[in-house]
Amino acid sequence: MRVGSPYDTPAVDEQGAALEALRQRLGGRGRAGRDVLAGWTGSRKHNTRVGGHGNGYSYSFTDPDGGQYHSLTEAARAAERRLPGDAASE
């Protein structure tokens, strides 16, 4: 990469970034008296198009029970089921 290229990205904590993306997807439901994502792990991989241009991220998450999810949507649905008062989790 060239110095100063608009495609240069700083190193980031990919697990932290993945969990933050999931927390944002959950909106205000991500902290309902406790952190609903406690015990979750996550990762993200930057997708690139031909020519090296960015094309979003691929996500992977594991819940505290070992369930695996390969999208933000799947993981958010699973996390929502763990929220207090959710009928599906009772």
N, C-alpha and C positions, 0 to 999 in steps of 0.2 A: 504494500500500500504506500501511496505517496503521503508524505507529511502534509497535513492540512487538507487532505481529501475529505469531501463531505461524507464519504463512506467509512471514515475512521470512527470507531466507536470505543469509548472507554471501557475498560474491564469492569464488569459488574458482578455482583453476587447472583448468579443465575438461579439458585434455589430461592433466595430471598425475593428476587424479582418475580419468579413464578408464583410464589405464595402471595405476594402483593397483588399480582394480577387477579388471582382467585378471590382475594379479599375484596378487591374493587368490584368484581363481578357480583359478589354477594351484597354489595352496597352496605347499608346500615345493619343488615342481618348478620354480618361477620363477627360481631361482638355482642352477643345477647347475654350479658351477665358474666360470660366467660368467653375465652377465645375459642370459637367453634373449630378453628384450624389447628388447635394444639395437638401435637402428635402427627400431623401431616408432613409429608415431604413432597417436594416438587422440583421439577427441572424444566428448563426451556432451552431450545436449540434454535438459533437464528437460521431461517430458511433463506437461501439466496437463489436468484434467477440466473439464467445463463447471462454472462457478462458481469456477474458479481453484485448485481443490485439486490437490495434487501427485499424480502417477500414475507415479512411477518415472522412468527415463531411457531414451533411445534412444542406442545406442552405434554408433560407426563406427571401424574400425581399418584401418591399412595396414601391411603387413609390409615388411621391407627390400627385398624384390623387387618391390614394387608391388601385391601381392595385397590385395584389399579384402574386409573382413568387416563385416557389419552386425549382429552380435550378440556378446555375450561368449562364448557357447558356440562359435560358429564360430571366433572368434579364438583361444580357448583350445586348440581342437583343432589349429589350424594351428601355434600356438606349441609344442605338445607334440611335433609332428612334427619340430621343429628341435632338440629336446633331444638331447644326446650319448647315443649308444647306442640310439636309437630306430631300429628296423628300417626304418621307412618313410622315414627320412631318409638311409639309406645306399644 
